[in-house]
Amino acid sequence: MNKKAASLSILALLCVTTLFVFSQTSSQFPEMDKNGKPVLPHPMPHLVYSPTDLAHSGVALPASIGGATPNTSIIRVGDATKMTVFVSCTQNVDLVVNVYTADDQGQSSPNFTVYNSYVIATGVVSGAQQAFIASELAPNVTSGTLQIPVRLPQLAVSFFEKNDTAVAGTCTDRLIVGY
């Protein structure tokens, strides 16, 4: 082998080694959750759930005090640090959150069981309103009287509204979850 071919071989080997070293994403260990499993990165720091995602667009609110809308879809929020529920109803309501536990079978599709339901706020006036829930900050609402100071983390949640008056109406919900 001549000297020029040896030099090119060494140069090529150095380039391949350099590319291999810099192609590694990180030398840091991944962040672990409370169960010792790696926390997967989210595509955005916030996930937005539309009324369609929540199956809660223009749902009926019965014409009786305490009559309730159906629950929204169950949303996994195990590693969330904050969330804002956007509630828009045609009359005054009480906003309620269901908190869930789950079995350990099939991590991708566990069986969720309602642990408890908590009234977040009572007397939320008709129109577009917000309820903010977080891990560090105290919960707050833009309308109504704050009731139970629900905090994160929770495994999974869903929401529903209870009629505060005896008038039938509709409710639509949206949700933004922050990580």
Buried (B, 14 or more C-beta within 10 A) or exposed (E): EEEEEEEEEEEEEEEEEEEEEEEEEEEEEEEEEEEEEEEEEEEEEBBEBEBEBBEBBEBEBBEEEEBBBEBBBBBBBBBBBBBBBBBBBBBBBBBBBBBBBBEEEEEEEBEBEEBEBBBBBBBBBBEEBBBBBBEEEEBBBBBBEBBBEBEBEBBBBBBBBBBBBEBBBBBBBBBBBBB
